[in-house]
Amino acid sequence: MFKVRQKMEYSTEIYPEIKVEEIFAEICRENSIWKIDENSLGVEASRVFRAASIRKLRAFPQSIKLIEHCINLPKCIISNGQRVFSELELRFLGLHDYFDFVIFSSDVGYKKPDLRLFMTALKRMGLELEPKCVVSIGDSYENDLLPAKRLGMRTMHIEEVWKKFGLTD
């Protein structure tokens, strides 16, 4: 935890982000007594750590129904997750291929609510000049909805969407 806090404190970003696999690689490098591939070991240690910290991973059935309802619309994920394990989890859950792309904060060094993540998504969708044509759905007002609103997108909380489409159990 010390290494994470230290890296975030030294960052010049307002909402700093780290790559957890780099932290694990650094720990491995500092503690090994023989030559190792610390980068590969950092990735694997990250995945083992994550696998040991979650017991029952599943997608909300309401969200699966919503994604299937919107199957022909362009979709992306902006995630404050770590690519090293979050991408595998999306694939494990069968969700990854429903989206045109996924933006992980760990790839760019800053996290939501940084507007740059949302601007990147708009640009990749070819809608940077038409944010009002985008609906941003999220579970956090501060991290998901507020930044999208600031850029002119329409926003909805995930539970509001479930209710609107009759997806609540």
CORZITA-V952256 format. One record per pair of residues at least 12 apart in sequence whose C-alpha atoms are under 6 Angstrom apart, sorted by sequence separation. I is the first residue (numbers start at 0). J is the second residue. D is the distance in whole Angstrom. If there is no record, write none. Layout:
BEGIN
i=(I:I)
j=(J:J)
d=(D:D)
END
This chain:
BEGIN
i=(24:24:24:23:134:136:138:133:134:135:136:137:138:131:134:136:137:20:82:130:131:136:20:130:75:80:74:75:81:20:74:75:76:77:78:79:75:112:79:111:114:112:46:18:17:16:17:16:16:15:16:14:14:61)
j=(37:38:41:41:152:154:156:152:153:154:155:156:157:151:154:156:157:41:103:151:152:157:42:152:98:103:98:99:105:45:99:100:101:102:103:104:101:142:110:142:146:146:84:105:105:105:108:108:109:109:110:109:110:166)
d=(5:5:4:5:6:6:6:5:5:5:5:5:6:6:5:6:5:5:6:5:5:6:5:5:5:6:5:6:5:5:6:5:5:5:5:5:6:4:6:5:6:6:6:5:6:6:6:5:5:4:6:5:6:5)
END
